[in-house]
Amino acid sequence: RFFGVTGTDISLPSLQHARNGIYLKRRLQDIPEAFQRRYCRSISDNRFQITEQLRKRVCFTQLNLRDLAKAPMAKVDLVYCQNLLIYFDRERRMAIANDLVEFLRPGGVLILGPGELLDWHHSNMEKVRYTDTLAYRRTN
């Protein structure tokens, strides 16, 4: 099945680091062994790299959440936005979350960091109840 991922950040150095896909081997503990064999390759005693096959499926682009109108996404299945909203006041957090909803297709999921946006409600979203993560599903 075909899939694509768009990764965004405001920091160009962070985007370049992500494009390179090189990480410390201690990060492998979070990756299941079957995925390690298939998608990771050792490049030194303490570093590994995500395979080119997988890195080619990801597009990295600079994006400032204050300017979501320029975001290169439309009707996606998942928006993962964790540990970012904490840098904004509550009113701006709510506005960003409301804007992110517009990028989701019906049935798409918005994942936020725990405690980033308490008591948020959107008429097109329902809270996903069976997860430890703060997640909402678009209903229409």
C-alpha positions as CSV (number, residue, x, y, z in Angstrom):
1,R,0.0,0.0,0.0
2,F,1.3,3.4,-0.9
3,F,1.9,6.0,1.8
4,G,3.7,9.3,2.1
5,V,4.7,11.4,5.1
6,T,5.2,15.2,5.2
7,G,7.4,16.3,8.0
8,T,7.4,20.0,8.9
9,D,9.5,22.2,11.2
10,I,10.4,25.9,11.3
11,S,14.1,25.0,11.8
12,L,16.1,24.3,8.6
13,P,18.9,22.5,10.5
14,S,16.3,20.2,12.1
15,L,14.8,19.5,8.7
16,Q,18.2,18.6,7.3
17,H,18.9,16.3,10.3
18,A,15.6,14.6,9.6
19,R,16.4,14.3,5.9
20,N,19.7,12.6,6.7
21,G,17.9,10.1,9.0
22,I,21.0,9.5,11.1
23,Y,20.5,8.8,14.8
24,L,22.3,7.4,17.8
25,K,21.9,3.6,18.2
26,R,20.4,4.1,21.7
27,R,17.3,5.3,19.8
28,L,16.9,1.8,18.3
29,Q,15.4,0.6,21.6
30,D,12.2,2.3,20.6
31,I,12.0,0.5,17.2
32,P,10.8,-3.1,17.0
33,E,13.5,-5.5,15.9
34,A,11.7,-6.5,12.6
35,F,11.6,-2.8,11.6
36,Q,15.2,-2.4,12.6
37,R,16.2,-5.1,10.2
38,R,14.1,-3.8,7.4
39,Y,14.5,0.0,7.7
40,C,17.7,0.7,9.7
41,R,21.4,0.2,8.8
42,S,24.4,0.6,11.0
43,I,26.8,3.3,9.8
44,S,29.2,3.4,12.8
45,D,29.6,1.9,16.3
46,N,27.1,4.4,17.7
47,R,25.0,5.6,14.8
48,F,22.5,4.1,12.4
49,Q,20.6,5.5,9.4
50,I,17.1,5.0,8.2
51,T,17.2,3.3,4.8
52,E,17.0,5.4,1.6
53,Q,13.9,3.4,0.6
54,L,12.0,4.7,3.6
55,R,13.5,8.2,3.6
56,K,12.3,8.6,0.0
57,R,8.7,8.3,1.3
58,V,9.1,11.4,3.4
59,C,8.9,15.0,2.2
60,F,10.4,17.6,4.6
61,T,9.4,21.2,4.4
62,Q,9.7,24.3,6.4
63,L,6.5,25.5,8.0
64,N,5.6,28.0,10.7
65,L,2.4,27.2,12.5
66,R,1.5,30.9,12.5
67,D,1.2,30.5,8.7
68,L,-0.7,27.3,8.2
69,A,-2.4,28.6,5.0
70,K,0.9,27.8,3.2
71,A,1.0,24.2,4.5
72,P,1.6,21.7,1.7
73,M,-1.0,19.3,2.9
74,A,-4.6,18.5,2.1
75,K,-7.0,15.9,3.4
76,V,-4.5,13.7,5.2
77,D,-5.1,10.7,7.4
78,L,-3.0,11.8,10.4
79,V,-1.7,15.1,11.8
80,Y,0.8,14.5,14.6
81,C,1.5,17.7,16.6
82,Q,3.2,17.0,19.9
83,N,5.3,19.1,22.2
84,L,4.7,22.2,20.1
85,L,1.5,23.9,21.2
86,I,3.0,24.3,24.7
87,Y,4.9,27.3,23.3
88,F,1.7,29.3,22.6
89,D,-1.0,30.8,24.8
90,R,-4.3,29.0,25.1
91,E,-6.1,31.1,22.6
92,R,-3.5,30.5,19.9
93,R,-3.3,26.8,20.7
94,M,-7.1,26.5,20.1
95,A,-6.8,28.4,16.8
96,I,-3.9,26.2,15.6
97,A,-5.9,23.0,16.5
98,N,-8.9,24.3,14.7
99,D,-6.8,25.0,11.6
100,L,-5.2,21.6,11.8
101,V,-8.6,20.0,11.6
102,E,-9.1,21.4,8.1
103,F,-6.2,19.3,6.8
104,L,-7.8,16.0,7.9
105,R,-10.0,13.9,5.7
106,P,-13.2,12.4,7.4
107,G,-11.9,9.7,9.7
108,G,-8.5,11.3,9.9
109,V,-6.8,11.6,13.3
110,L,-5.2,14.6,15.1
111,I,-2.7,13.6,17.8
112,L,-1.7,16.3,20.3
113,G,0.7,16.2,23.3
114,P,-0.7,15.3,26.7
115,G,-1.8,18.5,28.4
116,E,-1.2,20.7,25.4
117,L,-4.9,21.6,24.9
118,L,-7.3,20.7,27.7
119,D,-11.0,20.9,27.2
120,W,-10.8,21.6,23.4
121,H,-13.9,20.8,21.4
122,H,-14.5,21.1,17.7
123,S,-17.8,20.3,16.0
124,N,-16.1,18.0,13.4
125,M,-14.0,16.1,15.9
126,E,-14.5,13.4,18.5
127,K,-12.1,12.3,21.2
128,V,-10.6,8.9,20.6
129,R,-11.3,7.2,23.9
130,Y,-9.2,3.9,23.7
131,T,-5.8,5.4,23.7
132,D,-3.3,6.9,26.2
133,T,-2.5,9.6,23.7
134,L,-4.5,12.8,23.3
135,A,-6.2,12.0,20.0
136,Y,-9.2,13.2,18.1
137,R,-10.9,11.7,15.0
138,R,-12.6,13.8,12.3
139,T,-16.3,12.9,12.0
140,N,-17.1,14.6,8.7
